[in-house]
Amino acid sequence: MRLEGFRLVGQRILDLSPRGALIHCGDTVFEGDEIVLSFRAPNRGPYIDATARVRRVFMKRGRPVAGTDFTDIGERERQELRVRLAGFPPPVPMMRRRMDYAETIRRIAGTDAF
């Protein structure tokens, strides 16, 4: 929910960490917006309410996605997330590393003359 106007922003968390969440947005959000997240911790954990700030908005597979940082979450809830997320693998990076063509030529030539 958006803090201003209490409008629903999204209903699905794509990625979660003790520091923030990546959410699928059904409504338009902008960097800097404050939102309220209410979700259940993994593995049938307790329900958690947290305030978050939108840090980044981008498209993923043609859908708007927002990266958020928790700004107001209790230490008990943050610790609960740490414990419950401990067995999950980290997310796969969404962007491939850019090719450094100059470094490739240096390696092929075997010199730092370039």
URQUISUL-V447769 format. One record per residue. N is the residue number from 1. RES is the residue in one letter. D_CENTER is the distance of its C-alpha to the mean C-alpha in Angstrom with 2 decimals. Layout:
BEGIN
n->N res->RES d_center->D_CENTER
n->N res->RES d_center->D_CENTER
END
This chain:
BEGIN
n->1 res->M d_center->16.37
n->2 res->R d_center->16.84
n->3 res->L d_center->18.64
n->4 res->E d_center->21.17
n->5 res->G d_center->23.26
n->6 res->F d_center->21.37
n->7 res->R d_center->20.40
n->8 res->L d_center->18.15
n->9 res->V d_center->14.97
n->10 res->G d_center->13.64
n->11 res->Q d_center->14.51
n->12 res->R d_center->12.01
n->13 res->I d_center->8.79
n->14 res->L d_center->7.71
n->15 res->D d_center->5.75
n->16 res->L d_center->6.54
n->17 res->S d_center->7.70
n->18 res->P d_center->10.49
n->19 res->R d_center->8.83
n->20 res->G d_center->6.04
n->21 res->A d_center->4.25
n->22 res->L d_center->3.26
n->23 res->I d_center->6.97
n->24 res->H d_center->10.00
n->25 res->C d_center->12.23
n->26 res->G d_center->15.94
n->27 res->D d_center->16.92
n->28 res->T d_center->16.53
n->29 res->V d_center->14.22
n->30 res->F d_center->14.48
n->31 res->E d_center->12.95
n->32 res->G d_center->14.31
n->33 res->D d_center->14.65
n->34 res->E d_center->14.63
n->35 res->I d_center->13.71
n->36 res->V d_center->14.67
n->37 res->L d_center->12.75
n->38 res->S d_center->15.23
n->39 res->F d_center->14.56
n->40 res->R d_center->16.40
n->41 res->A d_center->15.43
n->42 res->P d_center->15.78
n->43 res->N d_center->19.41
n->44 res->R d_center->20.97
n->45 res->G d_center->19.88
n->46 res->P d_center->20.45
n->47 res->Y d_center->18.89
n->48 res->I d_center->16.61
n->49 res->D d_center->16.49
n->50 res->A d_center->14.32
n->51 res->T d_center->14.12
n->52 res->A d_center->11.04
n->53 res->R d_center->11.12
n->54 res->V d_center->9.44
n->55 res->R d_center->8.89
n->56 res->R d_center->8.54
n->57 res->V d_center->9.90
n->58 res->F d_center->10.92
n->59 res->M d_center->12.66
n->60 res->K d_center->11.94
n->61 res->R d_center->15.29
n->62 res->G d_center->16.76
n->63 res->R d_center->14.44
n->64 res->P d_center->12.51
n->65 res->V d_center->8.73
n->66 res->A d_center->6.99
n->67 res->G d_center->4.04
n->68 res->T d_center->5.74
n->69 res->D d_center->7.71
n->70 res->F d_center->10.32
n->71 res->T d_center->13.67
n->72 res->D d_center->16.01
n->73 res->I d_center->15.75
n->74 res->G d_center->18.80
n->75 res->E d_center->19.30
n->76 res->R d_center->20.58
n->77 res->E d_center->17.47
n->78 res->R d_center->15.25
n->79 res->Q d_center->17.88
n->80 res->E d_center->17.96
n->81 res->L d_center->14.31
n->82 res->R d_center->15.19
n->83 res->V d_center->18.27
n->84 res->R d_center->16.99
n->85 res->L d_center->14.13
n->86 res->A d_center->16.69
n->87 res->G d_center->18.03
n->88 res->F d_center->15.02
n->89 res->P d_center->14.58
n->90 res->P d_center->11.59
n->91 res->P d_center->9.74
n->92 res->V d_center->11.97
n->93 res->P d_center->11.28
n->94 res->M d_center->11.27
n->95 res->M d_center->13.71
n->96 res->R d_center->17.04
n->97 res->R d_center->18.59
n->98 res->R d_center->21.19
n->99 res->M d_center->24.74
n->100 res->D d_center->26.75
n->101 res->Y d_center->30.11
n->102 res->A d_center->32.10
n->103 res->E d_center->31.05
n->104 res->T d_center->32.00
n->105 res->I d_center->35.42
n->106 res->R d_center->35.94
n->107 res->R d_center->35.34
n->108 res->I d_center->37.71
n->109 res->A d_center->40.31
n->110 res->G d_center->39.94
n->111 res->T d_center->40.31
n->112 res->D d_center->38.57
n->113 res->A d_center->41.15
n->114 res->F d_center->38.85
END
